[in-house]
Amino acid sequence: MFYKRSILPALQAHMTKKQVTVLTGMRRTGKTTLLRYLMEQSDVPQKIFFDLERLDNRELFSEKNYETIVYALTQRGVQFSEKVLIGMDEIQLVPNLPSVIKYLYDHYDIKFILTGSSSYYLKNHFEESMAGRKKIFEVYPLRFGELLDFIGLPYPAAESTPFNRPFLHAEYQRLHPYYESFIQFGGFPEVVLSENEADKKDLIADILSSYINFDIASVMDFKKSETAYKLIKLLATRIGSKVDISKLASIAGLSRHSLENYLQLFEQSYLIQTIPVSSASPDREIVKAKKLYFLDNGIASLAAELGSGAKFENAIFNQLRNWGAVSYYSMKSGQEIDFILDRKIAVEVKETAALTDLHHTARLAQNLDIETCYVVGRHPTNVFEGFYWGGGIF
């Protein structure tokens, strides 16, 4: 069964273009499923799919003479006098592939659809050789609305802002159990579709292990995988906190330069994301430190024993980032606003929200000339104007 993703319309629109369509993201976010669906739905008569985890396929595209590759494909019945649709899965496994694709793209009428698990690889190998010839689509774990789609629960259609629905207790009762599951186990498709909590945990552990042993090991010394795992656990305990490079480096036993390299790798390979501060007055605010979040709650929960509030804040971050640019606000006094969305909306996150939280956020938001403020809560014990239940952000 194919479950539609929110990224699908953009992918389908790009299928009509000559440019190479590249899907990237963390392992097991559904890239291969999307690739196969796009190929099935295409009206191009000639289609051929290559799983590059197969050694024979990797050997084919490792040929130094690119016309030899063309000849091998003609032996399989491909007629290059007509348009060809070629899908390739796990392109990071063939180091020279960007050059091969560039040659074939320039000399033949081929539409390529590619998937790769490592953004780090793609951004460092594709940017120059494929300049102007490709568009990269990032595939993330499921949004909360997508999770509801996967399990067959209807929810209100998206509008121009996430904060567009009044709180309804009946809707809270209907969706609350699924939102709590999203907070605990995140949005990897296999995890969402698994009904057993023990199975969910096993799947998340396997996803994290694959990430470290394949994606991370592919761009660093394999012996450093243990260091990477320890650092991931350390970072998970700092969700929602400012990243203090010197302190983290000292705790991890790494040089500042090494730690920065790890953080860059984790961010480019879709494990974490750091967000900047919103600044209206640089001389009064902390303008350098970024805050850190994990791009899947299940991975974060597995990596460390997180408090309930940290899990909830991380979930809200992942919900808001689908709606625009996310930053935060902080003053030297220590007063903060958890999230600023598109520099227009101030969002404070509280498991149990109070009207005083909204008033405090509104006062701070005046420093950024922001008038629209919300307090996003997990438990709707106090419902007031400006309160928004987290499970209503789809």
N, C-alpha and C positions, 0 to 999 in steps of 0.2 A: 504493500500500500504506500502511495506517495502522499506525504504531508506537505502542503504548500507553505513556503517560507515568505516572509515579508520582502526579502531581497529578490524574489522570483520575477516580478514585473520588470525590474531594471535589467536583469539578466536576459530576459526574453527580448527586450528592446535592443539590447546590444548584439543579439544573435544575427540581426539583419545587417550589421556593420562588418566591414572587412577586418577591422582591428582584432587582435588576439584577445579572447576573453579569458582572464586569469582569475581563478578563485583561490584565495588563500585564507589561512586562519589556523587555529589550533587543531590538532588531530581530533577526528570523530565529531566534528561539528556539523557534518552532513554535506561536505563538499562533493564527495563521490556520487552521492544520491542525486544531488542537483545536476551534476555533469551528465549522468546517464539519462535523467529526465529531459534535459535540454536536447540531447542527441535524439532521443525517441520522438520528441515533438517536432524536430526539424524536418522540413520538406526537401532537404538536400538528399538526392537519391544515394549518392556514394558516401557511406559513413564507415569509419573504422576507429576502433577504441584500443588503446594500449595501456595496460596496467604495468607501470614501470617498476613494480615490486618483483616482476618476473625477470629473471636474468636474461632470457633470450631477447626480450624487448629492450632492455638496457643496452645489450650488446649491439642491437640494430642501430640505435641512435647514438652509439659511441663511435661509429665509423668516421674516419677522418675525411674520406671522400664523400661529400654529401650526395653526389649523383649516384653513388652506390646505394644509398638509402632509397632514393627515388626508384632505382632499378628493382630493389628488393620489394618495394610496395607494388610495382607494376606486376611482379610475379604473383602477387596475392590478388590480382584482378583490378587494382586501382587504375583508372584512366585519367591521367593528368591533363588531358585535353578538355576535360569537363571539371566543374567545381567539385571539390572534395571537402568533407567535414571530418576533421581528425580530433578525437578526444584523447587526452593523456592524463593519467592519474599519477600523483606523487613525482612531479617533475624534478624536485630537488635531488633525486637519486641519480640523475645524469648530469654531472658538472658542466659539460659542454653544450647542453641542450639549447640555451639561448642563441648560440651561434647557428646551430642547426635550424632552429625555427625561423630565425631571421632570413637565412638563405632560402628556405622553402617558401616563406611568406613573400619574399621579393620576386621569386622566379615562377611561382605557380599560383593558380586560383584555389587557395586553401583557406578555409576558416578553421582556426584552432580554438579549442576549448581546453584549458589546462587547469589542473589543481596542484597545489603544493602546500605542505603543512608548515613550512618555515618561512615566515615573513622576512626574517633576517636574510635568508638565502635569496629570496625573490628580489628584495630591494637592493641587494648588493650585486646581483648578477644580471638583472633584467633592465635596470634603469638606463644604462648607456646603450647596450646592444639593441634594445627593443624600443628606443625612444621614438614616440609617435606611432608605434605599431601595436601597442597593447593598452588595455585598461584593466586595472586590478580591482577586484571586488572582494571585500573582506567579509568572511562568514564567521559569525560569532555564535556562542551558545544561544539557545532559544530565549527570546523575549518572553515576558510573562503572558502576553497575549498569544504568542505562538504556542506556548505550553498549553493554554486552554484549547487552541485549535487541535493540537495533537491528541488531546483526550476527549475531544468532541463536545466541549462546552461553549455555547455562544457567549459573546460579550459585545459591548457597544462598539460601533465603528469608530475608527480613529478620526480625530479632528485636528485642528491646527495647534492645539496645546494639550499637554497631558492632563491639565487641571480644568476639565470642562464638564464634570458630572457632579450633581449633588449627592451627598452621602445617603444611601438607602440601606437600612438595616437588613432588609431581606437579601439584598445583593451581597452584603458582607457575609451573611450566614451561608449563602450559596458558594461563594468563592474562597472564603477564609481557609478551609483545609488545604486547598491547592496552592494558595499563596504561602502558607506556612511550609509546604513541601518545597516550593521554589526558594525560600530563604535558606532552608537547610541543605538541599541537595542540588541546587542550581539548575542549569538548563541544557546539559548535553542530551541530545535526542534519545540515546539508548537509556540514559538514566531516567528521563521523564517517562518513557514507555514501560519501564520496569515497575511492577506493582509491589515488590518486596523490598523493604528497607535494607535488609542485609545485602541483597543483590545490587541495590543502588550504590551502597558503600563500596562493594567489590569492584563495580564498574568504574567508579571515580578513582579508586586506587590504581586500577589498570591504566586508565587514561593518563594519570600523573606519571606513572612509571614509564609509559611509552614516550611521553613528552621528554622526560629526562634522558632516557636511554637511546632515543632516536633523534629528536629535534635538537636537543642540547648537545648530545654527543657528536652530532654531525658537524658542528662548528667549533668544537673545543676538544681538548684532550680528554679521552674517555675516562682517564683516572680522576678527572675533576668532577665527575658526576656526583660523587658523594658530597663534595663541597657545595655543589649547586643545590642538592636536596636540603642540606642543612640551612642554606641561605633562604630558600623558599619558605621553610618553616619559620625562620626568624622574621621574614617579611610579613607573613600572615598574622603574626602577633601585633603588627604595627598598622593594621588596616585603619584608615581614617586619620592617621597621624602624619605629621610633617616628616619628611625624609631627612634625617641628620646623617650625612655621608660619613663624617669623621667618626661619629659614635658607632654607626653600623659596622664600619670597617674594623674598628677596634674589637667589637664583640665577635665578629666573624673571623678575626685573625687574618684579614686581608689588607692589602695596601689600598689606599683611596682609589688609585687608578684601576685596580682589579675589580673593586666593588662597583665602580661606575660602569665598567664593561659588562659585568653581570646584569646590572639593572637595565642597561640598554638592550642586552640580549633578551631578557625576560619581557621587556616591553615590546620589542620588535617581533617577538614570537607569540604574542597575544596571551601571556600569562597574567601580566599586571598592566595597570595604566596609572600614570601619575598626572595630577591635575595642578595647574598653576593658580596663583592667587589673583583675584581681581583687584586692581589697584587704581584708586582715584587720586591718592596722595602718597607717592613713593616715600617721602621723607617721614611719614607717620606709620607706614604699614610694613609688614614683613613681605618683601617682594621676591625673595629668592627661593625659599623653601617650598617644595611641592608636597602634596598629600598623595598617599598611595592607596590603591584599591586593586583587588583581584577581579579578573574578568569573568569569573564563575564562582558562585557561592559554594558549590559542592567542593571544588578544589581547595578553596580557602578553609572550609570547615574541616577537611581531611588533613590539611597541612598543620593545623594548630587547634588547640582547645580555645575556641573563640567565645567571648561573651555574647549574650543574646543581642545586646545593643550594637556590637560591631558587625554581626551578621546582617542585621536589619539595615544598618547604614550602607553596607557594601551592596546589598540588594537594591536599595534606592539609587545608588550611584549607577548600577548597571541598567536600571530602568530609565533614568534621566538621560544617560549618554546617547540613547536612541533618538532623543528629541532635540539635540543641539549640543553646543559647546558647553562643557561643564567646567567650572572653576570654583574657588571658594574665597571667602573674605576673612581676613585676620588683621587685628591691630596689635601693636606692641603690648598693649595692656592685657592681651590674652583673650579678649572678646572675639568671637568668631561667628560666622554664618556658615553652615555646613556646605551648602552648594549655591552657586549662582548659575542660572541657566541662561545662556545667550546674552549675558550681561543685562537681562531684563527682569528676571524673576528670582527672588531670594527664597531659598528653601531650607528650613531647619528641620532636622530629623529627630524625633523623640518617640520612643516606644509608647509611652503614655503622655500624650500632649496636653498642655494647659494653655489657657488664653494668655497668661503671662509670657509664655514662650513666643507667641506671635507678636506681642507688644515689644519684647526685647529685640526680636529680629527686625521689626519695622524701624526701630530707632537706629540700629546699625546700618540698615539698608539705605537710610537717608544720606549716608556718607558717599554712596555710589549713585545717588539720584535714582534709586529704584523704588517704585511705589507698590509694585505687585509682590506680595509676600504670602507664603504658606508655611504651615507647620504640618509635616507629614508624619502621621502616627501609625503605629502597628495595632494598638488596642483602642478602639473607639469608645473609651469610657467617658470622654468629654468631647462632645461634638459642638463646634461653634463656627461662625463665619471665618474662613481662613484655615480651617482644619481640612485635611485631605487624607483619606485612608490609603496606605501604601499600595494595597491590592487593586486600587482603581487606576493605577498608572500602567497602561498596557503597552 
